[in-house]
């Protein structure tokens, strides 16, 4: 696995390029990390993401109620993507994880 980071296009956005290599195949993986609320992403940008997206990973902060609202705001975008890969990741502080076990 190789990782190269490109320059940021916007303050809340990063692009990573990975090359996954194993015994059977190699595959390029381009990742965009965007920390903006959906309301701050133009319709044109959303359309570009929808047209090129092959997988979607959404991360929300389980310790902040507003994080769940931001996630709900993304519902129309999520439903408009044609990706078969959709992951929702919730972080929990280590203390909470240990208490739940």
Secondary structure, 3 states (H helix, E strand, C coil): CEEEECCCCCCCEEEEEEEEECCCCEEEEEEEEECCCHHHCCHHHHHHHHHHCCEEEEEEECCCHHHHHHHHHCHHHHHHCCCCEEEEEEECCHHHHHHHC
